[in-house]
Amino acid sequence: MIISHDVDGSPQAPAVVLLHSSVCDRRMWDPQWKPLAEAGFRVVRADFRTCGESPAGTEPYSDDTDVLDLLDSLGIERAALVGSSYGGRVALRIASMHPERVTSLALLCTALPGQQRGPELQAFRTAEDALLESGDLDGAVQLNVRTWLGPEAGQEARELVARMQRRIFEVSLAPGAGDHELPEPEVDLSAVTPRTLVLSGAHDVADFRAIAAALPAQLPDARHVELPWAGHLPSLERPAEITALLREFLTA
């Protein structure tokens, strides 16, 4: 199966793949993907399984293999990977196991392969589980909006995140839906050789701030920039600023 996706830009242009957060789908990149194509890139954005227009998995799969299969189907041998949160976790897995396919990495408030939840993230998960178990889907959606968007996010961004998260819940909680994702492989971060930009938000959950602060010492060629205004989804909070940062990094 080829996951749902959009493609824009010349087939001869350098490829950039946008990988979304687990609370979103490919619509989170609405502010970035057209400007990046206009900047001279071939831009791909995809929906992971259960997200957006991609259905739930019905047999064993991995998101990193899904991304590589998508690139193969488009004839893309190498690409820059831009990952938000869980999308960054997938990007790190791909870059560690297939560094020859990755030209560079931009990680926005990234999760980490093998990540264990700290107290703040565990408290969020406990609260979310309780709301879902009680049937309060609206409450679970709003909990995600409050947790993952920073103080500068506008109403349009909050409504979009709510729609995306609701869709994920509806698909993943549907009768007969199961978890067919394969166990995550062990990842050697020292094998991630492409140059890497690590962005973090000062208003993000502590788990992700700690990951971003530690990554430059774990990756061979990484630079960390903390955004003092950002929460967990900066590309939706100050989209023009993030687009400019990505364009500058990708064209360097």
Secondary structure, 3 states (H helix, E strand, C coil): CCCCEEEECCCCCCEEEEECCCCCCHHHHHHHHHHHHHCCCEEEEECCCCCCCCCCCCCCECHHHHHHHHHHHCCCCCEEEEEECHHHHHHHHHHHHCHHHEEEEEEECCCCCCCCCCHHHHHHHHHHHHHHHCCCHHHHHHHHHHHHCCCCCCHHHHHHHHHHHHHHHHHHCCCCCCCCECCCCCCCHHHCCCEEEEEEECCCCHHHHHHHHHHHHHCCCEEEEEECCCCCCHHHHCHHHHHHHHHHHHHC
